[in-house]
Amino acid sequence: MARVFITGSSDGLGRMAAQLLTEQGHNVVLHARNDQRGKEAMSQVPSAEAVTSGLAGVVGLLLAFWSKLVTAFFRVVRVFRPSRGSEGSTVGKKDSRNAA
């Protein structure tokens, strides 16, 4: 399942979305504008994975996400990067199976 970050999760639509997503098995991280509202949100959605509050919490989560994104990007680049040297390259080579 997905990890979902919900801002404004201490009441209204944000809280409702958090409740529905946790019921569906998603890992939900709640965000509230201050610690008090964060505690209220966690009491309303106890199955949430975590709660964070204020701007520092958002910045921390964004940095963690960015770090994972960059790591994944470089894994993909490493997999699809053409090999160096002429041994691994097939550019300009004739396929002996199709030669007449």
N, C-alpha and C positions, 0 to 999 in steps of 0.2 A: 504494500500500500504506500501511499504518498505521505510525505511530511508537509504539512500545511501551516503557514504562518498567517494568523488572523489578527489584524489590527481592529481596535474598537470592540474587543470581544467581551467586555464586561457587561454589556446590555444590548438589547435590541437585536437587529439582524446579525450582528457579529457573534453574539452569544448563541443565537439559534443555529447559525452556520457551524459553529464549533461543536455544538451538541450533535447535530446531524452527522457531521464528518467523523466524530469519534465513534458514534454508533455504527458507522459503516466500516470501522476498523482503521481509519487513517490516524497517523501520528500528528496531533494538533499542538502547535505552540501558540499560546495566547499572548496578546500584547494589550496593555492598558496604559493610560497616560500617566499614572502614578502608582505607587506601591499599594495604597489602600484599594484602589479599583482593581489592581492585579489580584489581591487576595480575594476580593469579591468574585472576580471572574473564575478563579480556581475553585472556589467553593461551589459555584454554579455549574462548573464543568469539571468535576473531579477526575474524569478519565483523560483529561488533557495531559500531554507529555510534560509541559513546562509552561511557566508564565514569565514574561519579562515586562518591564515597564520603563517609560521614559525614552528619550532619544538614544541613550547609551546602549540600551538593549537592542534597539533596531540596528544600530551601527554594528554591534558585535555580531548579530545574526547575518547581516549583509556581508561582512568581512569573511565569515565562515563559509557562506555560500559562494562568494567570489573565489576563495581559495580552492574549494572543491571543483568549481567550474574550470579554473585554469589548469588544475591537475588533470582533469578529464580531457581537456583539449590537447594537452601535450601527450597524453597516452594515445589519442587518436592520431596525432601527427606522427608519432613514432611508428605506429602500425602501418600507415599508408605512405610513409616517406620512401621514395625509391632508394634501393641500395646503391652504395657508392662503388665505383669501379665498373669495369666492363663485364665482369662475370655475371652479375645479377641483372644487367640491363638487356632487354630484348629489342630495344629500338634499333631498327636497321638490320636486324638479323632475319634470315629466311628460315621459315619453318621447314625442317627436313621432312616432316610427314606429308606436306602438301607439294613438295618439289616433284617435278615430272622427270 
